[in-house]
Amino acid sequence: MSEHINNLTTLCYIEQEDQYLMLHRIKKKQDVNQDKWIGIGGHFEAGESPEECLLREVREETGLQLTSWQFRGIVTFTFQKESRETVPGNGKVVQDGIVQSDMEYMCLYTADGFEGTLTDCEEGKLEWIKKSEVQSLPIWEGDRIFFHLLETGHPFFSLKLDYVGERLERAVLDGKEMELFDIRKEDGSLTGLTRERTLAHEDGTIHGTSHVWIVRRSTDKLHYDILLQKRSRNKDSFPGCYDISSAGHLPAGSDFLESALRELEEELGIPASEQELQYIGMHQALLQTTFHGRPWNNYEISAVYLYEEPVDIRNLNLQQEEIETVKWMDLDACMTEIREGKKEYCIYLDELEMVQGYLRRKSHG
């Protein structure tokens, strides 16, 4: 049995006229990158420095000689197969008689200077791809993260990516955990894959949220009040606007009800039980705008709940980094102001119509 346990690699994206030179891996058999688009690179040979490996791999795979390059970051990968066969005593993953490294340290480069003539590559097909089109290619989910870091000019970084099969389970940037969402289909079901929060909000990836509306009978007993939270002015989207009583994204691996209960307690300090939340339906929304000069395409599928237990807003424990204040407001008056286009709200009118319809049906038995 042959072994391949070298887990040190380089990867380079050569730039030219707002394009990257990409390698479409379609030629090798039993290729872990089969049909994926990646950069140019490979494993260190004995005694090589990262730059020596970089220059050799680019020359071997493209025929080009780099003249200018930049070391952009270290990417640490861990891999876990969904079913694994191991070698007794050392725990290494085995596939087709070859020991596979279960982790990899990759030195990531970009290069903006080269000379020579591009040649064919036995690993796959080389092609210049517009940077704006890279995210639409079949690439590894973690690659989407470091492409975003390259695009936004992030300084030298350390990125850790944990995979189970092709599913990205965890991402850590410079020691800080990144938020991952489950990617969903239009019916709300899971695809089995995940996406990092910033990317999901830029490219319109469908993801899940939980919305909890806290309601009470108004003093005249004929109408309902709803509790609105005013978003912190430090929020990256809709700062200082009035929003749903409590809402939040579903972290990868979480379900709607679990997230609804967690957000209620984290944002408002309300330790609700499952029985106290009334599920009234699913809401689907796509909002396309820009924040801080970047696209924001938020495609949410939300489970909507009502909470009608007594709430004294003077006793709430507000999550300061998320919420500036809260207030009660007449439901009908709130809907009127949203219809009139008042900018201090970031609430979907059709979702409030769901809430209003449910409460009217309930009131009439």
C-alpha positions as CSV (number, residue, x, y, z in Angstrom):
1,M,0.0,0.0,0.0
2,S,1.4,3.4,-1.0
3,E,1.1,6.4,1.4
4,H,0.6,10.0,0.6
5,I,0.6,12.0,3.9
6,N,2.2,15.3,2.9
7,N,-0.3,17.9,4.0
8,L,1.5,21.1,2.9
9,T,0.3,22.8,-0.3
10,T,0.2,26.0,-2.2
11,L,-2.6,27.5,-4.3
12,C,-2.3,30.5,-6.6
13,Y,-4.8,32.6,-8.5
14,I,-3.1,34.4,-11.4
15,E,-4.7,37.7,-12.3
16,Q,-5.0,39.4,-15.6
17,E,-7.5,42.1,-16.7
18,D,-9.9,41.5,-13.8
19,Q,-9.8,37.7,-14.4
20,Y,-8.4,34.7,-12.6
21,L,-6.7,31.8,-14.3
22,M,-8.8,28.9,-13.1
23,L,-8.3,25.1,-13.5
24,H,-11.4,23.0,-14.2
25,R,-10.6,19.6,-12.8
26,I,-12.1,17.2,-15.3
27,K,-9.1,15.0,-16.4
28,K,-8.0,13.0,-13.4
29,K,-9.7,9.8,-12.2
30,Q,-10.7,9.6,-8.5
31,D,-10.1,13.3,-8.1
32,V,-11.3,14.8,-4.8
33,N,-11.8,18.0,-6.9
34,Q,-13.6,16.4,-9.7
35,D,-15.5,19.0,-11.8
36,K,-14.6,21.7,-9.4
37,W,-12.9,25.0,-10.5
38,I,-9.7,25.8,-8.4
39,G,-6.5,27.6,-8.7
40,I,-3.0,26.4,-9.6
41,G,-1.0,24.5,-7.0
42,G,-0.1,21.3,-5.3
43,H,1.9,19.6,-2.5
44,F,5.3,20.6,-1.4
45,E,8.2,18.5,-2.5
46,A,10.9,17.6,0.1
47,G,12.9,20.6,1.2
48,E,10.8,23.2,-0.6
49,S,9.8,26.6,0.8
50,P,6.3,27.8,0.0
51,E,7.6,30.1,-2.7
52,E,9.6,27.3,-4.3
53,C,6.5,25.1,-4.4
54,L,4.4,28.0,-5.8
55,L,6.8,28.7,-8.6
56,R,7.3,25.0,-9.5
57,E,3.6,24.2,-9.5
58,V,2.7,27.2,-11.6
59,R,5.4,26.3,-14.1
60,E,4.5,22.6,-14.3
61,E,0.7,23.2,-14.6
62,T,0.6,26.3,-16.8
63,G,4.0,26.8,-18.5
64,L,4.2,30.3,-17.0
65,Q,6.9,31.8,-14.9
66,L,5.7,34.1,-12.2
67,T,7.4,37.5,-11.8
68,S,5.2,39.1,-9.2
69,W,3.1,37.4,-6.5
70,Q,1.6,38.1,-3.1
71,F,1.2,35.8,-0.1
72,R,-2.4,36.3,1.0
73,G,-3.1,33.9,3.7
74,I,-2.9,30.5,5.4
75,V,-5.9,28.1,5.0
76,T,-6.2,25.1,7.3
77,F,-8.5,22.4,6.1
78,T,-9.8,19.4,8.0
79,F,-11.6,16.6,6.3
80,Q,-13.9,13.9,7.6
81,K,-15.6,11.4,5.4
82,E,-19.2,10.6,6.2
83,S,-18.1,7.0,6.5
84,R,-14.4,6.3,7.1
85,E,-12.1,3.3,7.0
86,T,-8.9,3.9,9.1
87,V,-5.5,2.2,9.4
88,P,-5.3,0.6,12.8
89,G,-3.2,2.6,15.2
90,N,-2.8,5.8,13.2
91,G,-6.3,7.0,12.4
92,K,-5.6,8.1,8.9
93,V,-8.4,7.9,6.3
94,V,-7.9,5.3,3.6
95,Q,-9.5,5.4,0.2
96,D,-8.7,2.9,-2.6
97,G,-5.6,1.7,-0.7
98,I,-4.1,5.2,-0.4
99,V,-3.8,6.9,2.9
100,Q,-5.4,10.4,2.7
101,S,-4.4,13.2,4.8
102,D,-7.2,14.3,7.1
103,M,-6.0,17.9,7.3
104,E,-4.1,20.3,5.0
105,Y,-2.2,23.6,5.4
106,M,-2.5,25.6,2.3
107,C,-0.4,28.7,1.5
108,L,-2.7,31.0,-0.6
109,Y,-1.2,33.4,-3.2
110,T,-2.3,35.7,-5.9
111,A,0.0,36.7,-8.7
112,D,-0.2,39.8,-11.0
113,G,3.0,39.3,-13.1
114,F,4.1,36.4,-15.3
115,E,5.8,35.6,-18.5
116,G,5.8,32.7,-21.0
117,T,3.1,30.9,-23.0
118,L,0.1,29.1,-21.4
119,T,0.2,25.3,-22.0
120,D,-2.2,22.5,-21.5
121,C,-2.5,21.0,-18.0
122,E,-2.9,17.3,-17.4
123,E,-4.9,18.1,-14.2
124,G,-7.7,19.8,-16.1
125,K,-8.7,22.6,-18.4
126,L,-7.1,26.1,-17.8
127,E,-9.4,29.0,-18.5
128,W,-9.4,32.8,-17.7
129,I,-12.6,33.6,-15.7
130,K,-14.0,37.0,-14.9
131,K,-13.7,37.6,-11.1
132,S,-17.4,38.6,-11.1
133,E,-18.3,35.1,-12.4
134,V,-16.2,33.0,-10.0
135,Q,-18.9,32.6,-7.3
136,S,-21.3,31.2,-9.9
137,L,-18.9,28.3,-10.7
138,P,-19.0,24.9,-9.0
139,I,-16.3,25.6,-6.3
140,W,-15.8,24.4,-2.8
141,E,-17.9,26.3,-0.3
142,G,-14.9,27.4,1.7
143,D,-13.2,28.7,-1.4
144,R,-16.2,31.2,-1.7
145,I,-15.1,32.6,1.7
146,F,-11.4,33.2,0.7
147,F,-12.4,34.6,-2.7
148,H,-14.5,37.1,-0.8
149,L,-11.6,38.0,1.4
150,L,-9.4,38.4,-1.7
151,E,-12.0,40.6,-3.4
152,T,-12.5,42.9,-0.4
153,G,-8.7,43.3,0.1
154,H,-8.7,41.6,3.5
155,P,-5.1,41.8,5.0
156,F,-3.1,38.6,5.5
157,F,-5.5,36.1,7.1
158,S,-5.7,32.7,8.7
159,L,-8.8,30.7,7.7
160,K,-9.8,27.3,9.1
161,L,-12.3,25.2,7.2
162,D,-13.8,22.0,8.5
163,Y,-15.5,19.7,6.1
164,V,-17.6,16.5,6.5
165,G,-17.8,15.1,2.9
166,E,-18.6,18.2,0.8
167,R,-20.5,20.0,3.5
168,L,-18.7,22.9,5.2
169,E,-19.3,22.4,8.9
170,R,-17.2,25.2,10.4
171,A,-15.3,28.3,9.3
172,V,-13.0,30.3,11.6
173,L,-11.3,33.5,10.4
174,D,-8.3,34.9,12.3
175,G,-9.5,32.9,15.3
176,K,-13.1,34.2,15.2
177,E,-16.0,31.8,14.4
178,M,-17.9,32.7,11.2
179,E,-21.6,32.2,11.0
180,L,-22.8,29.5,8.6
181,F,-26.4,29.0,7.3
182,D,-28.0,25.9,5.9
183,I,-28.7,26.4,2.2
184,R,-32.4,25.7,1.5
185,K,-34.6,25.0,-1.5
186,E,-37.6,27.2,-2.4
187,D,-39.9,25.0,-0.4
188,G,-37.7,25.4,2.6
189,S,-36.2,21.9,2.6
190,L,-32.5,21.5,3.1
191,T,-29.9,20.9,0.4
192,G,-27.4,19.4,2.8
193,L,-24.9,22.3,2.1
194,T,-24.1,25.5,4.0
195,R,-23.0,29.0,3.2
196,E,-21.3,31.8,5.2
197,R,-23.6,34.6,6.3
198,T,-22.1,37.5,4.4
199,L,-22.0,35.5,1.1
200,A,-25.6,34.3,1.6
201,H,-26.8,37.9,2.0
202,E,-24.9,39.0,-1.1
203,D,-25.8,36.2,-3.5
204,G,-29.4,35.6,-2.5
205,T,-28.9,32.1,-1.1
206,I,-32.1,30.8,0.4
207,H,-31.8,30.4,4.2
208,G,-34.0,30.1,7.2
209,T,-35.1,32.6,9.9
210,S,-37.5,32.5,12.8
211,H,-39.8,35.5,13.6
212,V,-41.7,35.9,16.8
213,W,-44.4,38.6,17.2
214,I,-45.3,39.5,20.7
215,V,-48.9,40.6,20.8
216,R,-51.4,41.7,23.4
217,R,-55.0,43.0,23.5
218,S,-55.2,46.8,23.5
219,T,-56.8,48.6,26.3
220,D,-60.1,48.8,24.5
221,K,-60.1,45.0,24.0
222,L,-61.1,45.6,20.3
223,H,-57.6,45.7,18.8
224,Y,-54.2,44.3,19.2
225,D,-50.8,45.8,20.0
226,I,-47.6,44.4,18.8
227,L,-44.2,44.8,20.4
228,L,-41.6,46.4,18.1
229,Q,-37.8,46.4,18.7
230,K,-35.7,49.2,17.5
231,R,-32.5,47.9,15.9
232,S,-29.2,49.1,17.1
233,R,-27.6,51.9,15.1
234,N,-24.5,49.7,14.8
235,K,-26.3,47.0,12.8
236,D,-25.0,46.4,9.3
237,S,-28.5,46.4,7.9
238,F,-31.4,48.7,8.7
239,P,-29.8,50.4,11.7
240,G,-32.2,52.4,13.9
241,C,-35.3,50.9,12.2
242,Y,-38.3,49.3,14.0
243,D,-38.4,45.5,13.4
244,I,-40.1,42.3,14.5
245,S,-40.4,41.7,18.2
246,S,-37.7,39.0,18.0
247,A,-36.1,37.4,15.0
248,G,-32.9,35.6,14.0
249,H,-31.2,33.5,11.5
250,L,-31.0,29.7,11.8
251,P,-27.4,28.7,12.4
252,A,-26.4,25.6,10.3
253,G,-27.9,22.5,12.0
254,S,-30.6,24.4,13.9
255,D,-34.4,24.2,13.4
256,F,-37.0,27.0,13.3
257,L,-38.6,26.5,16.8
258,E,-35.2,26.0,18.5
259,S,-34.0,29.3,17.0
260,A,-37.2,31.2,17.9
261,L,-36.9,30.2,21.5
262,R,-33.2,31.1,21.6
263,E,-33.6,34.5,20.0
264,L,-36.5,35.4,22.4
265,E,-34.2,34.8,25.4
266,E,-31.1,36.3,23.9
267,E,-32.6,39.5,22.6
268,L,-35.3,40.2,25.2
269,G,-34.6,37.9,28.1
270,I,-37.9,36.0,27.8
271,P,-37.4,32.3,28.6
272,A,-40.4,31.0,26.7
273,S,-41.5,27.3,26.3
274,E,-42.4,25.6,23.1
275,Q,-46.1,25.5,24.1
276,E,-46.2,29.3,24.5
277,L,-45.3,29.9,20.8
278,Q,-48.1,29.7,18.3
279,Y,-47.0,28.8,14.8
280,I,-49.0,30.7,12.2
281,G,-47.2,29.8,8.9
282,M,-44.2,30.3,6.7
283,H,-43.2,33.6,5.1
284,Q,-40.9,33.9,2.1
285,A,-39.2,37.2,1.1
286,L,-36.5,38.4,-1.2
287,L,-35.1,41.9,-0.6
288,Q,-32.6,43.4,-3.0
289,T,-30.7,46.5,-2.0
290,T,-27.2,47.7,-1.1
291,F,-25.5,48.3,2.2
292,H,-22.1,50.0,2.6
293,G,-21.7,49.9,-1.1
294,R,-22.1,46.2,-1.5
295,P,-25.1,44.2,-2.8
296,W,-27.5,42.8,-0.3
297,N,-29.8,40.1,-1.7
298,N,-31.6,38.6,1.3
299,Y,-33.7,35.6,0.5
300,E,-35.4,34.3,3.7
301,I,-37.8,31.5,4.4
302,S,-39.2,32.3,7.9
303,A,-41.3,30.4,10.4
304,V,-43.7,32.9,12.0
305,Y,-44.8,32.6,15.6
306,L,-47.0,34.5,18.0
307,Y,-46.3,35.0,21.7
308,E,-49.3,36.2,23.8
309,E,-48.0,35.7,27.4
310,P,-48.0,38.9,29.5
311,V,-44.9,41.1,28.9
312,D,-43.8,44.1,30.9
313,I,-41.3,45.9,28.7
314,R,-39.8,47.6,31.8
315,N,-38.6,44.2,32.9
316,L,-37.1,43.1,29.6
317,N,-33.3,42.4,29.4
318,L,-32.4,43.8,26.0
319,Q,-29.4,42.6,24.1
320,Q,-27.6,45.9,23.8
321,E,-25.5,45.1,20.7
322,E,-28.7,44.2,18.8
323,I,-31.6,46.4,20.2
324,E,-31.7,50.1,21.1
325,T,-35.2,50.0,22.7
326,V,-38.7,48.4,22.4
327,K,-42.2,49.9,22.2
328,W,-45.8,48.7,22.0
329,M,-47.8,49.9,18.9
330,D,-51.3,49.4,17.6
331,L,-51.1,46.7,14.9
332,D,-53.5,48.5,12.5
333,A,-51.6,51.8,13.0
334,C,-48.3,50.1,12.3
335,M,-49.7,48.6,9.1
336,T,-50.9,52.0,8.0
337,E,-47.5,53.6,8.4
338,I,-45.8,50.8,6.6
339,R,-48.3,51.2,3.7
340,E,-47.5,54.9,3.6
341,G,-43.8,54.0,3.1
342,K,-42.5,55.3,6.5
343,K,-38.8,54.6,6.4
344,E,-38.4,53.9,10.1
345,Y,-39.7,50.3,9.6
346,C,-38.0,47.3,8.1
347,I,-41.1,45.0,8.3
348,Y,-42.8,43.1,5.5
349,L,-46.4,44.2,5.2
350,D,-47.6,40.8,4.0
351,E,-46.1,39.2,7.1
352,L,-48.1,41.6,9.3
353,E,-51.2,40.7,7.3
354,M,-50.5,37.1,8.2
355,V,-50.5,38.1,11.9
356,Q,-53.6,40.3,11.5
357,G,-55.5,37.5,9.7
358,Y,-54.6,34.9,12.3
359,L,-55.7,37.2,15.2
360,R,-59.0,38.0,13.5
361,R,-59.8,34.4,12.9
362,K,-58.9,33.6,16.5
363,S,-61.1,36.5,17.8
364,H,-64.1,35.3,15.9
365,G,-63.7,31.7,17.1
